[in-house]
Amino acid sequence: MATEQEKNRYSDEELQEFKTLILEKIEVAKKSYDQLMDKLQADESRNSFNMLEEGANTQEQEEASQRAARQQDFIKKLQAALVRIENKTYGVCRVTGKLIPKGRLLAVPHATLSVEGKEIEQQRKSAK
């Protein structure tokens, strides 16, 4: 049996495992996003006459809005990972072409870079 480094892609069974994990993460992320949006809408509809409270509310709204944007970005990255699973390119580093270790993908299922690939990209950026 080939080791992870010798394989050029994950098996269909492994891809199914990743798909299940990603679908669960998308569900949780969407619930979190919906809760943030509900909070933002509720905060916008609430009137406040106290200037200090209004400033604090504005800051809370901005932070909630930023969290919602990050959550939305996370969902998009997870959905892109699902597309890579369907294309059977999931788990392949876009810089090195090698398989991203399974442990990394379990921790960061939307990863497109291995640690080695990430280091190469950072070196390229710092060389510019």
C-alpha positions as CSV (number, residue, x, y, z in Angstrom):
1,M,0.0,0.0,0.0
2,A,1.3,3.4,-0.9
3,T,2.1,6.0,1.7
4,E,0.5,9.4,1.8
5,Q,3.6,10.9,0.1
6,E,3.6,8.3,-2.7
7,K,-0.1,8.7,-3.5
8,N,-1.1,11.5,-5.9
9,R,-4.7,11.8,-4.6
10,Y,-6.9,10.6,-1.7
11,S,-9.1,7.5,-2.3
12,D,-12.8,7.9,-2.9
13,E,-13.4,6.6,0.6
14,E,-11.1,9.2,2.1
15,L,-12.7,11.9,0.0
16,Q,-16.1,10.8,1.4
17,E,-14.8,11.2,4.9
18,F,-13.5,14.7,4.2
19,K,-16.8,15.5,2.5
20,T,-18.8,14.5,5.6
21,L,-16.5,16.6,7.8
22,I,-16.8,19.6,5.6
23,L,-20.6,19.3,5.3
24,E,-20.8,19.3,9.1
25,K,-18.5,22.3,9.3
26,I,-20.6,24.2,6.7
27,E,-23.8,23.5,8.7
28,V,-22.3,24.8,11.9
29,A,-20.8,27.8,10.1
30,K,-24.2,28.7,8.5
31,K,-25.9,28.5,11.9
32,S,-23.3,30.8,13.4
33,Y,-23.6,33.2,10.4
34,D,-27.4,33.2,10.7
35,Q,-27.2,34.0,14.4
36,L,-24.8,36.9,13.7
37,M,-27.1,38.3,11.0
38,D,-30.1,38.0,13.3
39,K,-28.3,39.8,16.0
40,L,-27.2,42.6,13.6
41,Q,-30.8,43.0,12.4
42,A,-32.1,43.1,15.9
43,D,-29.5,45.6,16.9
44,E,-30.3,47.8,13.9
45,S,-34.0,47.9,14.8
46,R,-33.4,48.8,18.4
47,N,-33.4,52.5,19.2
48,S,-31.1,53.9,21.9
49,F,-31.0,57.5,23.2
50,N,-28.0,57.2,25.4
51,M,-24.9,58.4,23.6
52,L,-22.4,56.1,25.4
53,E,-24.6,53.1,24.9
54,E,-25.0,54.0,21.3
55,G,-21.3,54.1,20.8
56,A,-20.9,50.7,22.4
57,N,-23.7,49.3,20.3
58,T,-22.0,50.7,17.1
59,Q,-18.8,49.0,18.1
60,E,-20.6,45.7,18.8
61,Q,-22.4,45.9,15.5
62,E,-19.1,46.5,13.6
63,E,-17.5,43.5,15.4
64,A,-20.5,41.3,14.7
65,S,-20.5,42.4,11.1
66,Q,-16.8,41.5,10.8
67,R,-17.4,38.1,12.4
68,A,-20.3,37.5,9.9
69,A,-18.0,38.5,7.0
70,R,-15.3,36.1,8.2
71,Q,-17.9,33.3,8.7
72,Q,-19.2,33.9,5.1
73,D,-15.7,33.7,3.8
74,F,-15.1,30.5,5.7
75,I,-18.3,29.0,4.2
76,K,-17.1,29.9,0.7
77,K,-13.8,28.2,1.3
78,L,-15.5,25.1,2.6
79,Q,-17.8,25.0,-0.4
80,A,-14.7,25.4,-2.7
81,A,-13.3,22.4,-0.9
82,L,-16.4,20.4,-1.8
83,V,-15.9,21.2,-5.4
84,R,-12.3,20.0,-5.2
85,I,-13.6,16.7,-3.6
86,E,-16.0,16.3,-6.6
87,N,-13.1,16.9,-9.0
88,K,-10.9,14.5,-7.0
89,T,-8.3,17.2,-6.6
90,Y,-9.0,17.8,-2.9
91,G,-5.9,17.5,-0.6
92,V,-3.4,18.2,-3.3
93,C,-1.1,21.2,-2.5
94,R,-1.5,23.9,-5.2
95,V,2.2,24.8,-4.9
96,T,4.0,21.5,-4.6
97,G,1.5,19.1,-6.2
98,K,2.0,16.7,-3.3
99,L,-0.7,15.4,-1.0
100,I,-1.5,17.6,2.0
101,P,-1.2,15.4,5.1
102,K,-4.5,14.0,6.3
103,G,-3.9,15.5,9.8
104,R,-3.6,19.0,8.4
105,L,-6.8,18.5,6.3
106,L,-8.7,17.3,9.4
107,A,-7.6,20.4,11.3
108,V,-8.0,22.8,8.3
109,P,-10.4,21.1,5.8
110,H,-10.3,24.0,3.4
111,A,-6.5,24.0,3.2
112,T,-5.0,24.2,-0.3
113,L,-1.4,24.3,0.7
114,S,0.8,21.9,2.6
115,V,3.1,23.3,5.2
116,E,5.9,23.1,2.6
117,G,3.8,24.8,0.0
118,K,2.9,27.6,2.5
119,E,6.6,28.2,3.3
120,I,7.5,28.3,-0.5
121,E,4.7,30.9,-1.0
122,Q,5.9,33.0,1.9
123,Q,9.5,32.9,0.6
124,R,8.2,34.1,-2.8
125,K,6.3,36.9,-1.3
126,S,9.2,38.1,0.9
127,A,11.5,37.9,-2.2
128,K,9.3,40.5,-4.1
